[in-house]
Amino acid sequence: MIKRLLIANRGEIAVRIAAACRELHITTIAVYADSDAGSLHCRAADTAVRLPGDLAADTYLNIDAVLEAARRSDADAIHPGYGFLSENAVFAARCAEANITFIGPAAAAIERMGSKIAARALVESQQLPVVPGYHGADQSPQHLLQVADTIGYPLLIKASAGGGGVGMRLVEHRDAFAAALTAARNEARRAFNDDSVLLERYFERVRHIEIQVLADGQGNIIHLFERECSIQRRQQKVIEEAPAPGLGAVLRRRLGEAVVAIARAVDYTGAGTVEFLLVDNGLPEADAEFYFLEMNTRLQVEHAVTEAITGIDIVQWQIRIAEGRALTLAQADLTIRGHAIECRWYAEDPDRRFSPQTGTIDYWQPAGGAGLRIDGGIHSGQTVSSFYDPLLARLISWAEDRTQALRALSYHLERCVLLGLTTNQHYLRSVLQLPAFGAARTHTRFLQQHAEHLSNRPRGAVAQCALIAAAVGYCEHHRDLSEPRTRNPVLPAGTGATTVRFHWLDREVVVQVEPRPVANRTPVFDACLGDRHFAVDIVGVEVLPAGVVRFDLSIDGVRAVYTLRVARDAIALHSIATGSLYLPLASRFTLASTRHQHGGYRAPMPGRVVEVLVSAGQQVERGAPLVVMESMKMESTTRAQTRSRVEKVWVAAGDTVEADTLLVALEEIEVMP
């Protein structure tokens, strides 16, 4: 029996595992990097052990450090969660050598299926279809390019180890192959300590379907039906649901039987997921084409939707199986109940090419209600760093049918309040509200197909009211908001108008707000935005912790509640109509731009400088790489936009920089006619 379990992970999955252990009455130990010292997962566990450093390689990927933490805390089991060491066969073997129970399959199974290359070979031996591609031992760039030419473009370069979209690149044409291969290998090496890759044919319009499996190592193997994971961006899942819309019993049985056969062939133990591409070719389900993608020998991020429709706690069953207990569930006993949809809430800015965002979560107030589950790893006051994945929380809704589950998820999502940094909240809601998503016309290119209809910021009157509310909040910031506002005296006369300048979608927006003295009334303002004028009444005020204020505002007779916090250089705001917004004050960008007047290239995101590829005086051609950065496990390369000469380099490899930090200054070279 397991008594003390160390969670070798962080964030929301560590919190989720701790909750499962509490129900099983198992003591939990968290581990944390220095930048995670104040994170929620440390509070969720019974005790926590520090892993010195910040980089994943020094902390959560450091096998020796994790095992030492287990020894110091007298842990008799380790749950790896997902990512990091969860699919590392060496780590599983080291746990066994230390007489520590590894919550997952045996090292041999991880080695065979955790490697996408070895997994493809095994599946082919079972006479099951795999995506056409290359998974050979020759990993030289020259050979891989030759194979890519044979497969044809577009194609995918995928890291053999790990998952989550890390170490994966879509290559549209031959000229982009070399750079994509280098970037994919760099990401894979840093994330998984393994830079081997495979190449796969890329399908333009397919569905991504995966099957959850449980095996107890005693001959009992069941599948827990399918999940639809087609809503993806950069090959990383964004929205998942179960069951897959429109999937019938015949195809469900075919997929389930294939998964059980794969698990049995590899002598699998624990929870795992087998992923497939389903080709939409209009054939009957008995003849429908599907291809094996990979097997994830770990818990999946999206496991919660399966738990919702089956009533089975997958994490608890992982632990029971690791204790040597047999499955008490038979395939014939399992049924699908209702429908569940999950969305991933990221610290990223869709308006800036989904660049990761860092900062402090000033205020976090999750929604609540029947059928809603939030798996989160955040709290008010927590710092979001650039060292790890930008996933903040997962929202899961369950209802009797898909229509109700979708409506509930959108409803609850817009009522979650997160102030302090930009997230993809409004973007998620715009996806959920697309008619095509409501009709379940999903495929892996869905987000690209509908990109012009997706936004992370409100438009029109909703956006105008949000900016006015933020400006009013700015004006009220220095007033004593603890005083009752229901019967205010006359506001001070002669205070004049206040001008508030916001940076909004790469342009400056100016709002002017002027108090209007009205006797025996709540505060009244005249606001001007562009050529429009608005009458604003503060109907009510509630002061919340951490300098957060909730205003009940009437703007031209339309009332809404705005929760906001005014900081030195930005205003964070939330309303049901807008979701959570982060509104930088324009002065922040004006000051930054004075550092260099012309030809400056700035960091597209906060993160760490991996490599500087140029030096002062060097001449570069258009498209030449200048600086490579890494943030939250993703790599980004800044490239020259014109033929130029390098004037100055402000950063060096290893530097940690904020977004908009000046990296390199270039002087454009005139091209003679």
N, C-alpha and C positions, 0 to 999 in steps of 0.2 A: 504493500500500500504506500502511495506517495504521501509524504507528510509536509515537505517543504519544497516548493517549486520556484525556480528562478525563471523569470521572463526575460529572454535575451532579445529584447526589442524595445521600442519606444512608441509614443503617440497613442492614437486611438486603438490600435490592435493590442497594445500592452494593457490598456484599461479594460478592453473586452475580455482578455484572458484572465485578468485579476477578478473580474465579476464572476466568471464561470467557476474559478477556484473557490471563491467565497461560498457559493452554493454547494460545493463538494466538501467544504470545511477543510481546505488545504491552505496552509500558510504560504504567502507569496513574497518573493524578493524581486524588486526592480533593480535594473542597472541604468546608469545615466552618464552621458557625456557632460562635460562642464557646461556647455550651452543649454543643456536640458535640466539643469539643477532645479529650476522652478517649475518644471513641467508637471502636468496632471498625472501622468503615469507613475511618478514617484509617490504622489499622495495616495493613489489607488491601491498600491501594494502595502503590505504590512511593514516592510523595511526596504531600504534601497542602498545599493553599493555603487560608489563612484568609479567610473572608468576614465582615468585622466586623459584629457585631450578633447578635441572637437571633431576632427575628421573621422569619418566612418572607419577608415583603415586602422585608426588608433584605438577605436572604441568598440562599436557594435560589430565590426568585422574582425576584431582581434581575438582569435580563438583562445590564446593563452590568457588574456585579460579576463575574458568571460568565464573561463574555467576556474581561474583564481578567485573570481568573485563568488562562484558557486562553492568553492572550498571554504572560503572565509565565512560564508553565511550558512554553511552546513546544509546546502540544498541537496536533495536526493533525486531531483528531476529538473530538466530544462525544457521549456517550451520556446521554440524559436520564432513563433509568429509567422509572418511572411516577409520576404525580402531578406536582406542581410545574410545570416548564416542558415536560413531555413532550408535551403537546397544544397548545402555543402556536405558532401559525403565524408570529407576528412573530419569535419566537426562532429558529425554523428558517430564516427568511429572513435574519436577522442573521448566523447562522452562515455561510450561503452567501456573504454580502457580505464576510465576514472570511476567506474561503477555508478555512473549517473544515468538515470533513465532519460532517454531522448524522446520527446513527444513527437513522434513522426515515424516514417518507415525506416527500415534498416539501411545502413550505409550502402549496401550493394544495390538496393532498389533505387536509391537516390542517384547513385553513380550511373545506372543504366537509363533512368528516365529523367533525371534532372538535367542531363546533357541532352539537348535537343537533337544532337547528331546521333548519339547512341539510341535514343528513343525512336527516331525514324527507322533505324535499322531493325529494331525489334518489331515494330508495328508492321513493317513490310514482310517480316518473317511470318506474321500471323495472317497474311493475305488480305490485309486491310489497306485501303488507298491512302497515300500520303500526298501532300502538296508537291508538285514537280519542283525539283531543285537540286542542290548540291550539299552534301554533308560529309565530304571526304576529309582525309587526313592532311592533304597538301593544302596548307594555309598561306602559301606565298601570294603576295599581291598580284604577281604576273599570272599565276594559274587561276586565281579567283576571277580576274578580269576576263580571261579566256572563257571560263565557264559561264560568266555572266552574259557574254556575247552569245553563247549558245542558247541559254535559257530565254534571252530576250528581255526587253525593257517594256514597261516598268517592272522592277523586281525589288524584293526586300532583302536587306542585309540584317541578320539577327544574331545577337550574342547567343552562343550555345548554352551558356549558364544563365540562370536567373530569369527575370521576366519584368513585367510592369512597364514595358516600352523602353526600358533602359538598354542601351547598346543596340538600338534598332534604327535603321534608316531606310526610307523609301527612295529609290534611285530611279528617276524618270528617264534619264538618257546616259549614254556611255561616258560623256565628258564629266559627269558628276560622280562617277563611281569611286575614283581614288580618294577624293576628299571625304565622301560618305563612309568609306571603309575605315579610314583613319579615325574619324570621329566615333564611329560605332565601337571600334576596338578600344579607344581611349576610355570611353564611358564604361565598357564592360570590364576593363582591367581595374578601374578604380572601384567599381561597385561589387564585382564578383571575384576579383583576382584571377580572371581567366579571360583572355582576349580572343579565343577561338570563335569563329562565326560560321554560319551556314547561309546559303543563298536560297531564296524561294521565289517562285513565280508569284507575281502580284495580281490578284483578281480585282477588277474594277468594281464589281457589284455582287457581293456575296453577303451572307449572314454569318455572324460569329456565334456559334452555339457551343456550350460546354456542359458536361455532365459531371455531377458530384458523385464520388464513390466513397464507400466505407468498407474496410476489410479488417477483420480481427486477427489475421494470422493463424486462425484455426480452421480455415477452409470456408468461412462464411464471408461472402462478398455481396453487397447490395449497392444499387445506385439510387440516388435521391432526386432523380429526374433532371431536367435541363434548366439552363439559364440562357437568356438572350443577352448577348454582350456586344451588339453590333454598333452601338453609339460610341464611337471612338474618335480620338484626336491624337495624331502622331502615334498611332498604334497603341494608345493607352485608353483603357475603358473610362467612360465618363458617366454613363447611365446603364444600369443593368436591371433585368426583370426576370421573374419566374412565375408561371411557366412561359416558354417562348410562345408569343402570339401565333395562332394559326397552325401550330405543330400538332399533327394528329397522332393517334395511338400507334399506327403502323411504323411511322418514322421514329417515334419516341422509343419503341421497342427495339428497332434496329440499332439506334445509337446506344441505348442502354446495354444491349447484348455485346456490342463492340467494346464498350468500356470495361465490362466485367471480364471479358476475354483478355484484354490487355493487362488488367490488374492481376489476373490469375497467372498469366505468363511470366510476370516479373516477381511473383510471390510477394505481392504488395501487402503492407500492413498500415493501418491508420486511415486518415482522410486524404483524398487526392482529387484532382480534377483533370479530366481529359477534354481538350479543346478541339473543335472541328470547324472547318469552313463548309457551309451549306450552300450549294449552287442553286440559284433560283432559275431553273430552266423549264418550269411548268410540267415536269413529269409527275406521274402518280407517285405517292409516297413510297410505294414498294420499289420504285426504280430511281428515286431521287438520289442525286450525287452528293456525297460529302467526302471531305478529305481530313485526315488526321493532321493537326497542327503541332500539338505538344502535350505533354503531361506535366502538370505542376504537382510536385510531390510535397505539398504543404497545404496549409489553410489558405483559401482565397480571400481577397479583399471583400468580394461580393457574396460571401457565404451567408450573410444575413437574410437574403431574399429566399434562399432555400429553406432556412430555418423557419421563416414565416409561413411558407406554404405546406410544410411537413410537420411542424411542431417538434422537430428534433434539434436538440442543442448539439451542434457539430463539435464545438470545442470540448464540451464535457465528454463526448464520445471519444475524442482523441485521447483524452486523459484516461478514460476507463480502459480503452484498448491497450494503451501503454502499460497499464497495471496488470495486463494479462487476462482481462475479462472478455468473455465471448459476447458477440452481438445477440441481443434479444429481439432483434427486428428481422422479419423475413420480407422478401420482396413483395410477396402477395399481400402483405398487410399494409403496405404503404399506399397512400392516396394523396392526390393534390387537393389542397383546400384553399380556394380563393386565389388571389393574385397579389404579388408584391413587386414594388419598384423601388430602386435605390439610386440616389445621385451622390456624386462625390464633390464635396465642397473644398475647393483648393484656394490657397493663398497665391493667386495669380491674376494678372490683368489681361483679359481678352482683348482689350483695346490697344495693348502694346505687345501684340503677337504672343499673348499668353505668358509673358515673362513672369518668373517667380517674384513674389513680394515678401519683404521682410518688415519687421516692426513689432510694436507692442499691441496686443489685444487689449484695448482700454476697457471694453465692456462686452460681455457675452451673456445673452439671455436666450436660451433655446426655447423653441415652442414646445407645446405639450398637447396631447389629445389622444383620443381612442385610435388605435391602429397605427400610431407613430412610434418609431424607434430611432433614437439618435445614438450612434456610436461615435463619440467624440473624444479627442485627446487634448482639449484646450480649456482654459479658464480665464477669467478677467485678470489682467495684469501680466499674462504670460508673454514672453518674447518668442517671436517666430524668426528663426535664424536661417541663413542660407546654406547650412550644412546638410540638410536632410530633405526628404520628400515634402512637397508643399501641401499634402493632404491634411486638412484640419478636422473634418468630420464627415460622416456618412449619414444621410437621412434615408430612412426606409419606411415606406407606407404599405399597409396591408388592408385589403378590403375584399368583399365577396366577389368582385369582378374588376377587370382592368380599368374600366371607365372610372369607377369610384376610387380605385387606388391612385390613379393618375391625378384626379381632382384633389384628393387628400394631400398628395405629396406637394403639389404646387401651392396649395393653401397653407400648409405648415411651413414650407420653405420661405415664403414671403413674410412670415411672422417671426422668424428667427432674427435676432438683433446681434450683429457683430460690428463693433466700432473700433477703428484704429488702423486698418490697412485695407487695401483693395483686394477683393475676392471675386470669384466667378458666380456669385449668387444670382445676379440678375440674368446673366447668360444662361444659367441652368433653367431658370424659369421661362425664358424665351424659347428654349428647346422644348420643354414640357408642354408649352402652349401652342406649338406648331400643329396645324391641322394634320399634316402628314405623320407626325408622331402619334397623335391621337388615333389615327387610322392604322397604326402599326405598320406603315410602309417603310420599314427600317432596313438599312444595310450598312456596310462598313464605310461607305463614302457619304453617309447621310449628312454629317455636319458640313462637309465641303459643298455638297449639293445645295444646302439651304443657308450657306454662310451670309448671303446678303440680307436675310431676314432675321439674323441673330445679332443681338447687341448686348453689351454689358451695362449700358446706361439707358435710363428712360429718355423718351423724346417728347416733344411738343409741350402741352400744358403741364403734364406731370413733371417734366424736367424744370420748367419755369417755376413751378411752386416749390420744388426742392431747393433751388438756388435762392429763392426769396426767403424760405424758412431758414436756410443756413445763414443768410445775411442778417436776418432779424436775431438769430441766436448769437451771432457775432456781436451785434450791438448791445445785446442784453448781458453779454458775458461778464462785464465788470460791474453790473448792478448786483444788489443783494437779493438774489433769487430766493432766499429763504423766507422773505416776507410774503404774506398772503397777497394774491393778485386779484381776488374776486371783486373788491371795491377799492381800487386804487384812487388816490387823490390825483389832481391835475399833474400831468407830467411836466417836468421842468421846461420852461419856454426858452427859445433861443439856442437850443443845443445844436441846431443845424443838421444837415444831412451827413450821413456816413457813407463813404464809398468803399465797397468791398469788391475786390478783384479776384476772380477764380480762374484757375487753369482748367478748361473744360474741352476735352476732345481736341487737344493741340491748338486751342485758341483761347484768347482771353475774353472772359465774360464779366461785365461790370454791372453790379447791382447797387443802386442808391436807395438808402433807407432813411426816412426822416420821421421823428416822433411828431404826432399831431395831438396837441393838448385838447383833451375832452374831459370835462368835469364828471366825476362819479362814474367813470367807465374803466374797464380794464384797459391796459396799454393799447394804443392804436397807432399804426404807422402808415405812412404813404411810401410805397416802394415803386421803383422804376427799373425796368429791365428792358434795354433796347428802347423801342418807341412805345412800350406798353406801361401802363400805370395800374397799380394794384392797391386795394385797401386791405390792411392786415390788422386783425384783432387777436391779441393774446387772450384766449378764453380761460386757460388754466396752465399752471406750471407745477411740475413735480421734480424735486431735486433728488437725484440718485447718487450712489457712491461714485468715487473716482472722477468727480467733476462732470458727470453726465447729467443732462437736464432733459426732461420730457415736456415738450410744449404741445398744448392743444391750440392750434391756430385756425383762424377763419381767414381765408384768402379769397377776397371777392365773394364772400358769402358761402364758400365751400370749406367745411371743417375737416381737418385731418390731424392725426397725432404724429409728431416728429420727435424722435429721440436723437439727441446730438451731443457732441463734445467738441469744444473749441480748443485747439492746440495752438502752439506758436506759429506753425506754418501751414496748417490745414484744419479743415472742419470735417469731422466724421458725422454722418447723418443716416438715419433710418426712418422709413415709413413703409406702410404696407404696399403702397403703390410703387415705390422705388426700390425696395430692398435696402441693403446697406451700401452707402456710398462713401467714398473717401475723396474729399474735395480739396486739393492743394490750393493754397492762396498763391496768386500769380507772382507776388513779390519773391517767393522762393525761387522761381525759375528765372526771374530777372536778375537776381543776384548771382545765380549760378552761371548765367550766360556771360557775365562780365569777365569771367576768368579767361576766356579766349574768344576773340571776335570772329574768327574765320577758320574754316577747315578743321575744326575739332571733332573727334570721334569719341562719343561718350559710352559708358557702360550701359548696355540695354537692360540690365537687371542687376540686383545686388548679388555678389558672389565672390569667388576666388579666381584670381588670374592664374591660369594653368600654364600658358606659354605666351611669350612676346616674340613675334616672328620678324620684327623689323627693328632697325636702329636709325638714329639721327643721320641725315644725309643720304639715306638710301632712296633710290628711285623705285616706285612700285607701279604696276599696271592696274587698270581697272579690274576689280574682282579679286585682287591679291589679298590673301589673309593677313591681318595685322595682329590681332590679339585673340587668343582662345580663352574663354571663361567657362567656369563650371558653377552652376547654382542648383541646389536641390536635386542632385544626381544627373542633371541634364547639361550638355555641353553646347556652347554657342560661340560662333566665330564671327568677329567683326571684320568686314572686308572693305577695301577701298572702293569708293564709288566712281572715282575718276583716275586717270593717269596723274600721279602726284609725286612730290618729293617729301620725305619725312622731315618735318621741322624739329619735333621734340617728342620724346616718349616719357610719359609721366608715371608709368607703373612698371613693376617687375614681377616675374613669376613668383607665386606664393602670396602676393598681396591680396588682402580682402578689401573690397571696395563696395560702395553703395551705388544704387542706380543713378545714372546721370554723371558719375564721376568721369572727368576727362581722362582718356586713355592715351590717345595719340593725336598730335596735330600734324596736318598735312597741308602742303601748298600745291595747288593744282598747277600742272604743267600745261601750258597752252599748246594745242595741237595745230601746227601750221597747215593752212589749206593746200 
